[in-house]
Amino acid sequence: MKKISDFLEKGINWILFLLLSAMVCFIFTQVFSRFVLNRPLSWTEELSRHLMIWMAFLAASVGYRRGVHLSINLVEERLKGWSKRIYQLLLTIPAVVFLGYMTFYGFKLVEKTSVQVASALQYKMSYVYLSIPVSALLMLFFSAEKFLQIISSKRSE
């Protein structure tokens, strides 16, 4: 499971790199066309915004796996052994429930927005909203990895 998660995280990081690179190119093109050519492009800002949304949700899933999201771990630092593992498992349950809701209602949102189109580029807005359930599914997968790590951790901790 760890190898699959590592491979998945590397893939997400490459996608994030490509999205950021594309976004920088589009924004540079927008600035150049606006201030040098005096002919602003209408589509670059919209596409950059949608790339940023995808980047935020994909990066959130990587942050979830690495455990870098804001948390208060005062109780966890004081626990040892099996009590710490039980505490970690209990904290994973609400996250999984929330991510399940996020996945379910994210797909419902994608379905509802399939008739909307982006104003400048005329593609379906459901492509943008698809970032919500995709990131939630990634985080659910990483939750399963975390769950297995907690269960299989050494008893001597």
FIKOLZA-1660 file (N, C-alpha, C; in steps of 0.1 Angstrom, whole numbers, plus 5000, padded with zeros to 4 digits):
% residues 157
   i   px   py   pz ch aa at
   1 5008 4988 5000  A  M  N
   1 5000 5000 5000  A  M CA
   1 5009 5013 5000  A  M  C
   2 5020 5012 5008  A  K  N
   2 5029 5024 5008  A  K CA
   2 5035 5027 4995  A  K  C
   3 5039 5016 4987  A  K  N
   3 5044 5018 4974  A  K CA
   3 5034 5025 4964  A  K  C
   4 5022 5020 4965  A  I  N
   4 5012 5026 4957  A  I CA
   4 5009 5041 4960  A  I  C
   5 5009 5044 4973  A  S  N
   5 5007 5057 4978  A  S CA
   5 5019 5066 4974  A  S  C
   6 5031 5061 4975  A  D  N
   6 5043 5069 4971  A  D CA
   6 5042 5072 4956  A  D  C
   7 5039 5062 4948  A  F  N
   7 5038 5064 4934  A  F CA
   7 5027 5074 4931  A  F  C
   8 5015 5073 4938  A  L  N
   8 5004 5082 4936  A  L CA
   8 5008 5096 4940  A  L  C
   9 5015 5098 4951  A  E  N
   9 5020 5111 4955  A  E CA
   9 5030 5117 4945  A  E  C
  10 5039 5109 4940  A  K  N
  10 5048 5114 4930  A  K CA
  10 5041 5119 4917  A  K  C
  11 5031 5111 4913  A  G  N
  11 5023 5115 4902  A  G CA
  11 5015 5128 4904  A  G  C
  12 5010 5129 4916  A  I  N
  12 5003 5142 4919  A  I CA
  12 5012 5153 4919  A  I  C
  13 5024 5151 4925  A  N  N
  13 5034 5162 4925  A  N CA
  13 5038 5166 4911  A  N  C
  14 5039 5157 4902  A  W  N
  14 5042 5160 4888  A  W CA
  14 5031 5168 4881  A  W  C
  15 5019 5163 4884  A  I  N
  15 5007 5171 4879  A  I CA
  15 5007 5185 4884  A  I  C
  16 5010 5186 4897  A  L  N
  16 5010 5200 4903  A  L CA
  16 5021 5208 4897  A  L  C
  17 5033 5202 4894  A  F  N
  17 5043 5210 4887  A  F CA
  17 5039 5214 4873  A  F  C
  18 5032 5205 4866  A  L  N
  18 5028 5209 4852  A  L CA
  18 5017 5220 4853  A  L  C
  19 5007 5218 4862  A  L  N
  19 4997 5228 4864  A  L CA
  19 5002 5242 4867  A  L  C
  20 5012 5242 4877  A  L  N
  20 5018 5255 4880  A  L CA
  20 5026 5261 4869  A  L  C
  21 5033 5253 4861  A  S  N
  21 5041 5258 4850  A  S CA
  21 5031 5264 4839  A  S  C
  22 5020 5257 4837  A  A  N
  22 5011 5262 4827  A  A CA
  22 5004 5275 4832  A  A  C
  23 5001 5275 4845  A  M  N
  23 4995 5287 4850  A  M CA
  23 5004 5299 4849  A  M  C
  24 5017 5297 4852  A  V  N
  24 5027 5308 4851  A  V CA
  24 5028 5313 4836  A  V  C
  25 5028 5303 4827  A  C  N
  25 5029 5307 4813  A  C CA
  25 5017 5315 4809  A  C  C
  26 5005 5311 4813  A  F  N
  26 4993 5318 4809  A  F CA
  26 4992 5332 4815  A  F  C
  27 4996 5333 4828  A  I  N
  27 4996 5346 4834  A  I CA
  27 5007 5355 4827  A  I  C
  28 5018 5350 4824  A  F  N
  28 5028 5358 4817  A  F CA
  28 5023 5362 4803  A  F  C
  29 5016 5353 4797  A  T  N
  29 5010 5357 4784  A  T CA
  29 5000 5368 4785  A  T  C
  30 4992 5367 4796  A  Q  N
  30 4982 5377 4799  A  Q CA
  30 4988 5391 4801  A  Q  C
  31 4998 5391 4809  A  V  N
  31 5005 5404 4813  A  V CA
  31 5012 5410 4800  A  V  C
  32 5018 5401 4792  A  F  N
  32 5025 5405 4780  A  F CA
  32 5015 5411 4770  A  F  C
  33 5004 5404 4768  A  S  N
  33 4994 5409 4758  A  S CA
  33 4987 5421 4763  A  S  C
  34 4985 5423 4776  A  R  N
  34 4978 5435 4781  A  R CA
  34 4987 5447 4781  A  R  C
  35 5000 5446 4785  A  F  N
  35 5008 5458 4787  A  F CA
  35 5018 5460 4775  A  F  C
  36 5021 5450 4768  A  V  N
  36 5030 5452 4757  A  V CA
  36 5023 5453 4744  A  V  C
  37 5014 5444 4741  A  L  N
  37 5006 5444 4729  A  L CA
  37 4993 5453 4730  A  L  C
  38 4990 5456 4742  A  N  N
  38 4978 5464 4745  A  N CA
  38 4965 5458 4740  A  N  C
  39 4965 5444 4740  A  R  N
  39 4954 5436 4736  A  R CA
  39 4952 5425 4745  A  R  C
  40 4945 5427 4756  A  P  N
  40 4944 5416 4767  A  P CA
  40 4936 5404 4762  A  P  C
  41 4940 5393 4766  A  L  N
  41 4933 5380 4763  A  L CA
  41 4923 5377 4774  A  L  C
  42 4911 5373 4770  A  S  N
  42 4901 5371 4780  A  S CA
  42 4902 5357 4786  A  S  C
  43 4908 5347 4780  A  W  N
  43 4907 5333 4784  A  W CA
  43 4918 5330 4794  A  W  C
  44 4929 5337 4794  A  T  N
  44 4941 5333 4803  A  T CA
  44 4937 5334 4817  A  T  C
  45 4930 5344 4821  A  E  N
  45 4927 5346 4836  A  E CA
  45 4918 5335 4840  A  E  C
  46 4908 5332 4832  A  E  N
  46 4898 5321 4836  A  E CA
  46 4905 5308 4837  A  E  C
  47 4913 5304 4827  A  L  N
  47 4920 5292 4827  A  L CA
  47 4930 5291 4839  A  L  C
  48 4937 5301 4842  A  S  N
  48 4946 5302 4853  A  S CA
  48 4939 5300 4866  A  S  C
  49 4927 5306 4868  A  R  N
  49 4919 5304 4880  A  R CA
  49 4915 5290 4882  A  R  C
  50 4911 5283 4871  A  H  N
  50 4906 5269 4872  A  H CA
  50 4918 5260 4874  A  H  C
  51 4929 5263 4869  A  L  N
  51 4941 5255 4872  A  L CA
  51 4945 5257 4887  A  L  C
  52 4943 5269 4892  A  M  N
  52 4946 5271 4906  A  M CA
  52 4937 5263 4915  A  M  C
  53 4925 5262 4911  A  I  N
  53 4915 5254 4919  A  I CA
  53 4920 5239 4920  A  I  C
  54 4923 5234 4908  A  W  N
  54 4928 5220 4907  A  W CA
  54 4941 5218 4916  A  W  C
  55 4950 5228 4915  A  M  N
  55 4962 5227 4923  A  M CA
  55 4959 5227 4938  A  M  C
  56 4950 5235 4942  A  A  N
  56 4947 5236 4956  A  A CA
  56 4941 5223 4961  A  A  C
  57 4932 5217 4954  A  F  N
  57 4926 5204 4959  A  F CA
  57 4936 5193 4958  A  F  C
  58 4944 5192 4947  A  L  N
  58 4954 5181 4946  A  L CA
  58 4965 5183 4957  A  L  C
  59 4969 5195 4959  A  A  N
  59 4979 5197 4970  A  A CA
  59 4974 5194 4984  A  A  C
  60 4961 5197 4986  A  A  N
  60 4955 5193 4999  A  A CA
  60 4956 5178 5001  A  A  C
  61 4954 5170 4991  A  S  N
  61 4955 5156 4993  A  S CA
  61 4969 5151 4996  A  S  C
  62 4979 5158 4990  A  V  N
  62 4993 5155 4993  A  V CA
  62 4996 5159 5008  A  V  C
  63 4991 5171 5011  A  G  N
  63 4993 5176 5025  A  G CA
  63 4986 5167 5035  A  G  C
  64 4975 5161 5032  A  Y  N
  64 4968 5152 5041  A  Y CA
  64 4976 5140 5043  A  Y  C
  65 4982 5135 5032  A  R  N
  65 4990 5123 5034  A  R CA
  65 5003 5125 5042  A  R  C
  66 5009 5137 5041  A  R  N
  66 5021 5140 5048  A  R CA
  66 5018 5145 5062  A  R  C
  67 5005 5148 5065  A  G  N
  67 5001 5152 5079  A  G CA
  67 5005 5166 5082  A  G  C
  68 5005 5175 5072  A  V  N
  68 5010 5189 5074  A  V CA
  68 4999 5199 5075  A  V  C
  69 4986 5194 5075  A  H  N
  69 4975 5203 5078  A  H CA
  69 4975 5207 5092  A  H  C
  70 4969 5219 5095  A  L  N
  70 4969 5224 5108  A  L CA
  70 4962 5215 5118  A  L  C
  71 4968 5212 5129  A  S  N
  71 4962 5203 5139  A  S CA
  71 4967 5207 5153  A  S  C
  72 4959 5202 5162  A  I  N
  72 4963 5204 5176  A  I CA
  72 4966 5190 5182  A  I  C
  73 4978 5188 5185  A  N  N
  73 4983 5174 5189  A  N CA
  73 4987 5174 5203  A  N  C
  74 4982 5182 5211  A  L  N
  74 4986 5183 5225  A  L CA
  74 4983 5169 5232  A  L  C
  75 4971 5163 5230  A  V  N
  75 4967 5151 5236  A  V CA
  75 4976 5139 5230  A  V  C
  76 4978 5139 5217  A  E  N
  76 4985 5128 5211  A  E CA
  76 4999 5128 5215  A  E  C
  77 5006 5139 5218  A  E  N
  77 5020 5139 5222  A  E CA
  77 5021 5133 5236  A  E  C
  78 5011 5133 5244  A  R  N
  78 5012 5128 5258  A  R CA
  78 5009 5113 5258  A  R  C
  79 5003 5107 5248  A  L  N
  79 4999 5093 5248  A  L CA
  79 5011 5085 5243  A  L  C
  80 5011 5072 5247  A  K  N
  80 5021 5062 5243  A  K CA
  80 5014 5049 5240  A  K  C
  81 5020 5041 5232  A  G  N
  81 5016 5027 5229  A  G CA
  81 5002 5026 5223  A  G  C
  82 4995 5016 5228  A  W  N
  82 4982 5013 5223  A  W CA
  82 4972 5025 5224  A  W  C
  83 4973 5033 5235  A  S  N
  83 4963 5044 5237  A  S CA
  83 4966 5054 5226  A  S  C
  84 4978 5056 5222  A  K  N
  84 4981 5066 5211  A  K CA
  84 4975 5061 5198  A  K  C
  85 4976 5048 5196  A  R  N
  85 4971 5042 5183  A  R CA
  85 4956 5043 5183  A  R  C
  86 4949 5040 5194  A  I  N
  86 4935 5041 5195  A  I CA
  86 4930 5055 5192  A  I  C
  87 4937 5065 5198  A  Y  N
  87 4934 5079 5197  A  Y CA
  87 4936 5083 5182  A  Y  C
  88 4946 5078 5175  A  Q  N
  88 4948 5081 5161  A  Q CA
  88 4937 5075 5153  A  Q  C
  89 4933 5063 5156  A  L  N
  89 4922 5057 5148  A  L CA
  89 4909 5064 5150  A  L  C
  90 4907 5069 5163  A  L  N
  90 4895 5076 5165  A  L CA
  90 4894 5090 5158  A  L  C
  91 4906 5096 5156  A  L  N
  91 4907 5108 5148  A  L CA
  91 4905 5106 5133  A  L  C
  92 4909 5094 5129  A  T  N
  92 4908 5091 5115  A  T CA
  92 4893 5089 5110  A  T  C
  93 4885 5084 5119  A  I  N
  93 4871 5081 5116  A  I CA
  93 4863 5094 5112  A  I  C
  94 4863 5105 5119  A  P  N
  94 4856 5117 5114  A  P CA
  94 4861 5122 5101  A  P  C
  95 4874 5121 5099  A  A  N
  95 4880 5125 5086  A  A CA
  95 4875 5116 5075  A  A  C
  96 4874 5103 5077  A  V  N
  96 4869 5094 5066  A  V CA
  96 4854 5097 5064  A  V  C
  97 4846 5100 5074  A  V  N
  97 4832 5103 5072  A  V CA
  97 4831 5116 5064  A  V  C
  98 4838 5126 5068  A  F  N
  98 4838 5139 5061  A  F CA
  98 4842 5137 5046  A  F  C
  99 4853 5130 5044  A  L  N
  99 4857 5128 5030  A  L CA
  99 4847 5119 5022  A  L  C
 100 4840 5110 5029  A  G  N
 100 4829 5103 5022  A  G CA
 100 4818 5113 5017  A  G  C
 101 4814 5121 5026  A  Y  N
 101 4804 5132 5022  A  Y CA
 101 4809 5140 5011  A  Y  C
 102 4822 5144 5012  A  M  N
 102 4828 5153 5002  A  M CA
 102 4828 5146 4989  A  M  C
 103 4831 5133 4989  A  T  N
 103 4831 5126 4976  A  T CA
 103 4817 5125 4970  A  T  C
 104 4808 5121 4979  A  F  N
 104 4794 5119 4974  A  F CA
 104 4788 5132 4969  A  F  C
 105 4788 5142 4977  A  Y  N
 105 4782 5155 4973  A  Y CA
 105 4791 5162 4962  A  Y  C
 106 4804 5159 4962  A  G  N
 106 4812 5165 4951  A  G CA
 106 4808 5159 4938  A  G  C
 107 4805 5146 4937  A  F  N
 107 4800 5141 4924  A  F CA
 107 4786 5146 4921  A  F  C
 108 4778 5148 4931  A  K  N
 108 4765 5154 4928  A  K CA
 108 4766 5169 4923  A  K  C
 109 4776 5176 4928  A  L  N
 109 4779 5189 4923  A  L CA
 109 4784 5189 4908  A  L  C
 110 4793 5179 4906  A  V  N
 110 4798 5178 4892  A  V CA
 110 4786 5175 4882  A  V  C
 111 4777 5167 4887  A  E  N
 111 4765 5164 4879  A  E CA
 111 4756 5176 4876  A  E  C
 112 4754 5184 4887  A  K  N
 112 4746 5196 4885  A  K CA
 112 4753 5207 4877  A  K  C
 113 4766 5207 4877  A  T  N
 113 4773 5218 4869  A  T CA
 113 4776 5213 4855  A  T  C
 114 4772 5201 4851  A  S  N
 114 4775 5196 4838  A  S CA
 114 4769 5205 4827  A  S  C
 115 4759 5213 4830  A  V  N
 115 4752 5221 4820  A  V CA
 115 4758 5235 4819  A  V  C
 116 4766 5239 4830  A  Q  N
 116 4772 5252 4830  A  Q CA
 116 4785 5252 4821  A  Q  C
 117 4788 5263 4814  A  V  N
 117 4800 5264 4807  A  V CA
 117 4808 5276 4811  A  V  C
 118 4821 5275 4810  A  A  N
 118 4830 5286 4814  A  A CA
 118 4827 5297 4804  A  A  C
 119 4828 5309 4809  A  S  N
 119 4824 5321 4801  A  S CA
 119 4833 5323 4789  A  S  C
 120 4846 5322 4791  A  A  N
 120 4856 5326 4780  A  A CA
 120 4859 5314 4771  A  A  C
 121 4861 5302 4777  A  L  N
 121 4866 5291 4770  A  L CA
 121 4855 5281 4766  A  L  C
 122 4843 5282 4771  A  Q  N
 122 4832 5274 4768  A  Q CA
 122 4833 5259 4770  A  Q  C
 123 4841 5255 4780  A  Y  N
 123 4841 5241 4784  A  Y CA
 123 4832 5240 4796  A  Y  C
 124 4829 5227 4799  A  K  N
 124 4819 5225 4810  A  K CA
 124 4826 5228 4824  A  K  C
 125 4819 5234 4832  A  M  N
 125 4824 5238 4845  A  M CA
 125 4825 5225 4854  A  M  C
 126 4818 5214 4850  A  S  N
 126 4820 5202 4858  A  S CA
 126 4834 5197 4858  A  S  C
 127 4842 5201 4848  A  Y  N
 127 4856 5197 4848  A  Y CA
 127 4864 5204 4860  A  Y  C
 128 4860 5216 4863  A  V  N
 128 4866 5223 4874  A  V CA
 128 4861 5218 4887  A  V  C
 129 4848 5215 4888  A  Y  N
 129 4843 5210 4901  A  Y CA
 129 4846 5195 4903  A  Y  C
 130 4851 5188 4893  A  L  N
 130 4856 5175 4895  A  L CA
 130 4868 5174 4904  A  L  C
 131 4875 5185 4906  A  S  N
 131 4886 5185 4916  A  S CA
 131 4882 5182 4930  A  S  C
 132 4870 5185 4934  A  I  N
 132 4865 5182 4947  A  I CA
 132 4864 5167 4950  A  I  C
 133 4856 5160 4943  A  P  N
 133 4856 5145 4946  A  P CA
 133 4869 5138 4943  A  P  C
 134 4876 5142 4933  A  V  N
 134 4889 5136 4930  A  V CA
 134 4898 5137 4942  A  V  C
 135 4900 5149 4947  A  S  N
 135 4908 5151 4959  A  S CA
 135 4903 5143 4971  A  S  C
 136 4890 5143 4973  A  A  N
 136 4884 5136 4984  A  A CA
 136 4887 5121 4983  A  A  C
 137 4886 5115 4971  A  L  N
 137 4889 5101 4969  A  L CA
 137 4904 5098 4971  A  L  C
 138 4913 5107 4967  A  L  N
 138 4927 5106 4970  A  L CA
 138 4929 5106 4985  A  L  C
 139 4923 5115 4992  A  M  N
 139 4924 5116 5007  A  M CA
 139 4919 5103 5014  A  M  C
 140 4908 5098 5008  A  L  N
 140 4902 5085 5014  A  L CA
 140 4912 5074 5012  A  L  C
 141 4919 5074 5001  A  F  N
 141 4929 5063 4998  A  F CA
 141 4941 5065 5008  A  F  C
 142 4945 5078 5010  A  F  N
 142 4956 5080 5020  A  F CA
 142 4951 5078 5034  A  F  C
 143 4938 5079 5037  A  S  N
 143 4933 5076 5050  A  S CA
 143 4934 5061 5052  A  S  C
 144 4931 5053 5042  A  A  N
 144 4932 5038 5043  A  A CA
 144 4947 5035 5046  A  A  C
 145 4956 5041 5039  A  E  N
 145 4970 5039 5042  A  E CA
 145 4974 5042 5057  A  E  C
 146 4969 5054 5061  A  K  N
 146 4971 5058 5075  A  K CA
 146 4965 5048 5085  A  K  C
 147 4953 5043 5082  A  F  N
 147 4947 5034 5091  A  F CA
 147 4955 5021 5092  A  F  C
 148 4960 5016 5080  A  L  N
 148 4968 5004 5080  A  L CA
 148 4981 5006 5088  A  L  C
 149 4987 5018 5086  A  Q  N
 149 5000 5021 5093  A  Q CA
 149 4998 5021 5108  A  Q  C
 150 4986 5027 5113  A  I  N
 150 4984 5027 5127  A  I CA
 150 4982 5013 5133  A  I  C
 151 4974 5005 5125  A  I  N
 151 4971 4991 5130  A  I CA
 151 4984 4983 5130  A  I  C
 152 4992 4984 5120  A  S  N
 152 5004 4976 5119  A  S CA
 152 5017 4982 5126  A  S  C
 153 5015 4993 5133  A  S  N
 153 5027 4999 5140  A  S CA
 153 5031 4990 5151  A  S  C
 154 5043 4991 5155  A  K  N
 154 5049 4983 5166  A  K CA
 154 5042 4985 5179  A  K  C
 155 5040 4975 5187  A  R  N
 155 5033 4976 5200  A  R CA
 155 5042 4983 5210  A  R  C
 156 5055 4984 5208  A  S  N
 156 5064 4989 5218  A  S CA
 156 5065 5004 5218  A  S  C
 157 5057 5011 5210  A  E  N
 157 5058 5026 5209  A  E CA
 157 5054 5032 5222  A  E  C
% end
